[in-house]
Amino acid sequence: MSDTFWIEQEFTKQDYSQTKLPKGDYENCRFVDCLFSKGFLDNQNFVECTFEGCDLTNTNISHTIFNDVTFERCKMVGLQFETCDQLLMSFKFVGCNLSVASFSGLNIPRTQFQDCKMHQVDFTETNLKQAKFSNCNLDNAIFENTDLEQADLVSAFNFNIDPSLNRTKKANDRNSI
């Protein structure tokens, strides 16, 4: 059981890179310009929360629940999303740097990525059915055994997806995968 329960709280310009965010359940909370870089967000529960302008680079997110969480303008380099608790996992990314992050093996259909830098992101064996990549830079992103059925890549760029190694039925891009 969690130590604390936070509802509709705002956390602004906090440094959690050295001092950990208290363990608990966070519901409808906002984290604005907070620093989590190389810190620990493991074993947390975030429901309907928003992270805005936060730096989560190389943060430990093991066993953390992200349920209906939005990340806006966040630096999220190197995050290992496959270590998260996958129960009820759902999130949206807007204007984030997700370079070298890994979503390997996750079931995240309908996930929205908008205006994101996603260099070398690993989507190996990821379910991205109906995902939307709006104006995303997918330079050297890894797509292998990835389910991209009905995914929208029309405005995405710098990606290379081999249809013989991935499921691409009804996926949309400028070049029709």
C-alpha positions, 0 to 999 in steps of 0.5 A: 500500500502507498504511503501517501495519496495526493489529489489535484496538487501542483508541484512546481520547480522541485528538484527530485534528482537527489531527494525522491518524490514521496512514494504514493498515489498521485491523481490529477496532479501537475508537475511543472518544471521539475527535475527528476534526472537520474533520480527515482520515480519507481513504484509510483502511481500516476493517474490522470497527471500531467508533467510539463517542462520536466527533465526525466532523463535516465530516471528509474521508472521501474514498476511505476503506473502511468494511467492517462498521463500527459507529458508536455515539453519534457526531456525523457532521454533514455527512459525504459518504459518497458520496466513500468507496470503495464496495467492500465498503461496509457500516456500522451507525449507532446513536444518531448525529447524521447531519444534513446527511450525504449518501449520494447514489448509494450502494448500501447495502442492509440498512443499519441506522439506529437512534435516529439524528437524520437531518435533511436527509440526502440519499438521492438515488438511493441503494439502501436495499433492506431498510434499517431506520430504527428510531426515526429522525428523518428531518426534511427528509431527501431521498428522490428516485429512492431504492430503498426496497423492503422498507425498514422505516420503521415507527418512523421519523418526520418523513419525507416520501417521494413514492412516485411518485419512489421505489421503495417496493414492500413498504416498511413505515411507519405510513402504508404509503408 
